[in-house]
Amino acid sequence: MSRRLLVMLMCGALALPASGSLAAQQPEPSQPAAPDSAGRAQLEARLRQGIAQVVRRQLQLTDAQFDQLRAVNDKYEPQRRQLVRQEQYLRLSLRAEMSRGDEADQSKVASYLDGLTTVQEQRLQIFRTEQKDLAKFLSPVQRAKYAVLQDQLRKRITQMRQRQLERMEQRRARPLRGPFRP
C-alpha cells in the first residue's frame, strides 16, 4: 500500500472522537456533530482495518504472522497508552511549574524531570521486549518496517493532535461575532 494511503489513514485517526489514546476533539462549527458511539465504533473499526491492511501489505505477512502480530500489539498497546498518559501529565505539570518563573519549586521540577526519564526508560524496555516477541515470527526487515510504520503513525497523530489543540485555542481566543445584544 502506498505511503499516501497510510497518511490518509492516519489523518482519519484524528477525525474520530476520543477513545483510548486519541485526544478529544470538538467538531468545527461548520462541521456536523460527532457521530454517536455506535457510529464512532464503526469508524474506529474501519480505521483499524485500514491500518491493518497497510501493515499486512507493507510487511508481506502471512495469515499466521498477522494473527501473531495482532496478539503482540494487543499485549503492549495498553502499556504504551499508559506511558503516553503519564508523559502528558508530567509535561503539563512541568510546564505549569516552569511558568512560575523564579518561584518554580525546584523539587517539583526535579521530580517531573525524573519522571520523564523513567517514562523514556519504560518505553525503551517495552520496545525491547516487544522486539523479542516479534522476532519469534517476523524477520529483522519486517520488524524494522513495522517499527517505522508505528513511529510514522504516532508522529502523525501527535502532529494532528497538536494542530487540533491550536485550533481549539484560537477559537477560544476569538471574540463572538454577530449582532449579539443583551
C-alpha positions as CSV (number, residue, x, y, z in Angstrom):
1,M,0.0,0.0,0.0
2,S,1.3,3.4,-0.8
3,R,2.7,5.9,1.7
4,R,-0.1,8.3,0.7
5,L,-2.7,5.8,1.8
6,L,-1.0,5.4,5.1
7,V,-1.0,9.1,5.6
8,M,-4.7,9.3,4.7
9,L,-5.5,6.5,7.2
10,M,-3.6,8.3,9.9
11,C,-5.5,11.5,9.1
12,G,-8.6,9.6,9.6
13,A,-7.5,8.7,13.1
14,L,-7.9,12.3,14.1
15,A,-11.3,12.6,12.5
16,L,-12.5,10.1,15.2
17,P,-13.7,11.3,18.5
18,A,-11.8,10.4,21.6
19,S,-11.4,6.8,22.7
20,G,-8.4,5.3,24.4
21,S,-5.3,7.3,23.4
22,L,-6.9,9.6,20.8
23,A,-7.4,13.1,22.1
24,A,-10.9,14.5,22.5
25,Q,-11.9,16.7,19.6
26,Q,-14.6,19.3,19.2
27,P,-16.3,19.5,15.8
28,E,-15.6,22.6,13.7
29,P,-18.6,25.0,13.8
30,S,-19.3,24.3,10.1
31,Q,-19.0,20.5,10.6
32,P,-21.7,18.2,11.7
33,A,-21.6,16.9,15.3
34,A,-19.5,13.8,16.1
35,P,-21.2,10.5,15.4
36,D,-22.9,8.6,18.2
37,S,-21.0,5.9,20.0
38,A,-22.1,3.2,17.6
39,G,-21.0,5.3,14.6
40,R,-17.8,6.1,16.3
41,A,-17.1,2.4,17.0
42,Q,-17.8,1.7,13.3
43,L,-15.4,4.4,12.2
44,E,-12.7,3.2,14.6
45,A,-13.1,-0.4,13.3
46,R,-12.7,0.8,9.7
47,L,-9.7,2.8,10.6
48,R,-8.1,-0.2,12.4
49,Q,-8.9,-2.4,9.4
50,G,-7.3,0.1,7.0
51,I,-4.2,0.4,9.1
52,A,-4.0,-3.4,9.5
53,Q,-4.2,-3.8,5.7
54,V,-1.4,-1.3,5.2
55,V,0.8,-3.2,7.8
56,R,-0.1,-6.5,6.3
57,R,0.8,-5.4,2.8
58,Q,3.9,-3.5,3.7
59,L,5.3,-6.3,5.8
60,Q,4.0,-9.0,3.4
61,L,2.6,-11.0,6.3
62,T,1.1,-14.5,6.2
63,D,-2.2,-15.0,8.0
64,A,-0.4,-16.7,10.8
65,Q,2.1,-13.8,11.1
66,F,-0.7,-11.3,11.0
67,D,-2.5,-13.0,13.8
68,Q,0.6,-13.2,15.9
69,L,1.4,-9.5,15.3
70,R,-2.1,-8.6,16.4
71,A,-1.6,-10.6,19.6
72,V,1.7,-8.9,20.3
73,N,0.3,-5.5,19.6
74,D,-2.7,-6.1,21.9
75,K,-0.3,-7.2,24.6
76,Y,1.8,-4.0,24.5
77,E,-0.7,-1.3,23.5
78,P,-2.2,-0.8,27.0
79,Q,1.3,-0.2,28.4
80,R,2.1,2.3,25.7
81,R,-1.1,4.2,26.3
82,Q,-0.4,4.3,30.0
83,L,3.1,5.8,29.3
84,V,1.5,8.4,27.0
85,R,-0.9,9.4,29.7
86,Q,2.0,9.6,32.3
87,E,4.1,11.6,29.9
88,Q,1.3,14.1,29.2
89,Y,0.7,14.6,32.9
90,L,4.4,15.1,33.6
91,R,4.9,17.5,30.7
92,L,1.8,19.6,31.6
93,S,2.9,19.6,35.3
94,L,6.4,20.6,34.4
95,R,5.2,23.4,32.1
96,A,2.8,24.7,34.8
97,E,5.6,24.7,37.4
98,M,8.1,26.4,35.0
99,S,5.5,29.1,34.2
100,R,6.0,30.3,37.8
101,G,9.4,31.5,36.7
102,D,11.9,32.1,39.6
103,E,9.2,30.9,42.0
104,A,9.2,27.4,40.5
105,D,9.6,24.7,43.1
106,Q,13.0,23.1,42.4
107,S,12.0,19.7,44.0
108,K,8.8,19.5,41.8
109,V,10.8,20.3,38.7
110,A,13.4,17.7,39.5
111,S,10.6,15.2,40.2
112,Y,8.9,15.8,36.9
113,L,12.2,15.6,35.0
114,D,13.0,12.3,36.8
115,G,9.5,11.0,35.9
116,L,10.0,11.9,32.2
117,T,13.3,10.0,32.3
118,T,11.6,7.0,33.8
119,V,8.8,7.1,31.2
120,Q,11.5,7.1,28.4
121,E,13.3,4.1,30.1
122,Q,10.0,2.2,30.4
123,R,9.2,3.0,26.7
124,L,12.6,1.6,25.7
125,Q,12.0,-1.5,27.8
126,I,8.6,-2.1,26.2
127,F,10.3,-1.7,22.8
128,R,13.0,-4.3,23.7
129,T,10.5,-6.9,25.0
130,E,8.2,-6.3,22.1
131,Q,11.1,-6.8,19.6
132,K,11.9,-10.1,21.3
133,D,8.3,-11.2,20.9
134,L,8.2,-10.1,17.3
135,A,11.5,-11.8,16.5
136,K,9.7,-15.1,17.1
137,F,7.7,-14.8,13.8
138,L,9.0,-11.7,11.9
139,S,12.2,-11.3,10.0
140,P,14.5,-8.4,11.0
141,V,13.4,-6.5,7.9
142,Q,9.8,-7.0,8.8
143,R,10.4,-5.8,12.3
144,A,12.2,-2.7,11.1
145,K,9.4,-1.9,8.7
146,Y,6.8,-2.4,11.4
147,A,8.8,-0.1,13.8
148,V,8.9,2.6,11.1
149,L,5.2,2.3,10.4
150,Q,4.4,2.6,14.1
151,D,6.7,5.6,14.5
152,Q,5.2,7.3,11.5
153,L,1.7,6.8,12.8
154,R,2.4,8.0,16.3
155,K,4.2,11.1,15.0
156,R,1.4,12.0,12.5
157,I,-1.2,11.6,15.2
158,T,0.8,13.7,17.6
159,Q,1.2,16.5,15.0
160,M,-2.5,16.4,14.2
161,R,-3.5,16.5,17.8
162,Q,-1.3,19.5,18.3
163,R,-2.9,21.3,15.4
164,Q,-6.3,20.4,16.7
165,L,-5.4,21.9,20.1
166,E,-4.1,25.0,18.5
167,R,-7.3,25.4,16.5
168,M,-9.3,25.0,19.7
169,E,-7.2,27.6,21.5
170,Q,-7.6,30.0,18.6
171,R,-11.4,29.6,18.7
172,R,-11.5,30.2,22.4
173,A,-9.5,33.4,21.9
174,R,-11.7,34.8,19.2
175,P,-14.4,37.2,20.3
176,L,-18.0,36.4,19.5
177,R,-19.2,37.8,16.2
178,G,-22.6,38.9,15.0
179,P,-25.5,41.0,16.2
180,F,-25.4,39.9,19.8
181,R,-27.2,42.4,22.0
182,P,-28.1,41.8,25.6
